[in-house]
């Protein structure tokens, strides 16, 4: 009996087969999806109404610039300026009363400022500018 040689399958062909079989997206699929999302974001920005801003926050574009043409003011800048105003240190409750920020947001801002060495913890709940 004569043995027949079977055609060998390349590794690339196997990978393509499994990707199609298990619906795994390719780079081309992901790039097409990103392009569609970008088009949707542009459409939303073009048709969106301006949202009402909170007590202290300002409307800011996605690139960090203020929409009104003025320099943007971040939550970190607001908290840092309040802490700088108190020479002996500002308490958490004082900062929260001045900014109107929620507890979680304020804790995150204080953590970030401390991590960037812009403020220091004088004692529990009291912060001073570095």
C-alpha positions as CSV (number, residue, x, y, z in Angstrom):
1,X,0.0,0.0,0.0
2,X,1.3,3.4,-0.9
3,X,1.5,6.1,1.7
4,X,0.1,9.4,0.8
5,X,1.7,12.5,2.0
6,X,-0.7,15.0,3.6
7,X,-0.2,18.6,3.0
8,X,1.4,20.4,6.0
9,X,-0.5,23.3,7.4
10,X,1.4,26.4,8.2
11,X,1.4,28.0,11.7
12,X,-0.1,31.2,10.3
13,X,-3.0,29.3,8.8
14,X,-3.7,27.5,12.1
15,X,-3.7,30.8,14.0
16,X,-6.1,32.4,11.5
17,X,-8.3,29.3,11.8
18,X,-8.5,29.5,15.6
19,X,-9.0,33.3,15.5
20,X,-12.0,32.9,13.2
21,X,-13.3,29.8,15.0
22,X,-13.3,31.5,18.4
23,X,-14.2,35.1,17.2
24,X,-10.9,36.6,18.4
25,X,-10.6,40.2,17.0
26,X,-7.7,41.1,14.8
27,X,-5.7,44.3,14.9
28,X,-7.6,45.5,11.9
29,X,-10.9,44.8,13.7
30,X,-9.7,46.8,16.8
31,X,-8.5,49.7,14.6
32,X,-11.9,49.8,12.8
33,X,-13.7,49.9,16.2
34,X,-11.5,52.7,17.5
35,X,-12.2,54.7,14.3
36,X,-15.9,54.3,14.8
37,X,-15.7,55.3,18.5
38,X,-13.7,58.4,17.5
39,X,-16.4,59.4,15.0
40,X,-19.1,58.9,17.6
41,X,-17.2,61.1,20.2
42,X,-16.8,63.9,17.6
43,X,-20.5,63.7,16.8
44,X,-21.5,63.7,20.5
45,X,-19.2,66.7,21.2
46,X,-20.7,68.6,18.2
47,X,-24.3,68.0,19.3
48,X,-23.9,68.0,23.1
49,X,-25.4,70.7,25.3
50,X,-23.2,72.2,28.0
51,X,-23.8,70.5,31.3
52,X,-24.4,72.4,34.5
53,X,-21.3,72.7,36.5
54,X,-21.0,72.0,40.2
55,X,-20.4,74.6,42.9
56,X,-16.7,74.9,42.3
57,X,-15.8,72.8,39.2
58,X,-15.4,74.4,35.8
59,X,-16.3,73.0,32.4
60,X,-13.1,71.6,30.9
61,X,-12.4,70.1,27.5
62,X,-10.9,66.6,27.1
63,X,-7.5,68.2,26.7
64,X,-7.6,70.0,30.0
65,X,-8.3,73.5,28.6
66,X,-11.1,75.5,29.9
67,X,-13.9,75.9,27.4
68,X,-14.3,79.6,28.1
69,X,-10.7,80.4,27.1
70,X,-9.5,80.9,30.6
71,X,-6.8,78.7,32.1
72,X,-8.4,75.5,33.5
73,X,-8.5,75.1,37.3
74,X,-8.4,71.5,38.5
75,X,-9.7,70.1,41.8
76,X,-6.1,69.7,42.9
77,X,-5.3,73.4,42.2
78,X,-8.4,74.4,44.2
79,X,-7.5,72.3,47.2
80,X,-3.8,73.3,47.1
81,X,-4.8,77.0,47.1
82,X,-7.0,76.5,50.1
83,X,-4.3,74.7,52.0
84,X,-1.8,77.5,51.1
85,X,-4.2,80.0,52.6
86,X,-3.9,78.4,56.1
87,X,-0.3,78.9,57.5
88,X,-0.9,76.6,60.4
89,X,-2.5,73.9,58.3
90,X,-6.0,73.3,57.0
91,X,-8.2,70.6,58.4
92,X,-10.1,68.2,56.3
93,X,-13.5,69.6,57.4
94,X,-12.3,73.2,56.5
95,X,-11.2,72.1,53.0
96,X,-14.4,70.2,52.4
97,X,-16.5,73.2,53.5
98,X,-14.6,75.6,51.2
99,X,-14.6,73.3,48.2
100,X,-17.9,71.5,48.5
101,X,-16.2,68.3,47.3
102,X,-17.5,64.9,48.5
103,X,-15.4,63.0,51.0
104,X,-14.1,60.4,48.5
105,X,-13.1,63.0,45.9
106,X,-11.3,65.2,48.5
107,X,-9.4,62.2,50.0
108,X,-8.2,61.3,46.5
109,X,-7.1,64.8,45.7
110,X,-5.3,65.1,49.1
111,X,-3.6,61.7,48.5
112,X,-2.5,62.8,45.0
113,X,-1.1,66.1,46.3
114,X,0.7,64.4,49.1
115,X,2.1,61.9,46.6
116,X,3.4,64.7,44.4
117,X,5.0,66.3,47.5
118,X,2.9,69.5,47.1
119,X,1.5,69.1,50.6
120,X,2.5,67.5,53.8
121,X,0.5,65.9,56.6
122,X,1.2,68.0,59.8
123,X,-1.0,65.8,61.9
124,X,-4.0,63.6,61.5
125,X,-6.4,65.5,59.2
126,X,-4.3,68.6,59.1
127,X,-2.4,69.5,55.9
128,X,0.2,72.2,55.1
129,X,1.6,73.3,51.7
130,X,5.2,72.1,51.0
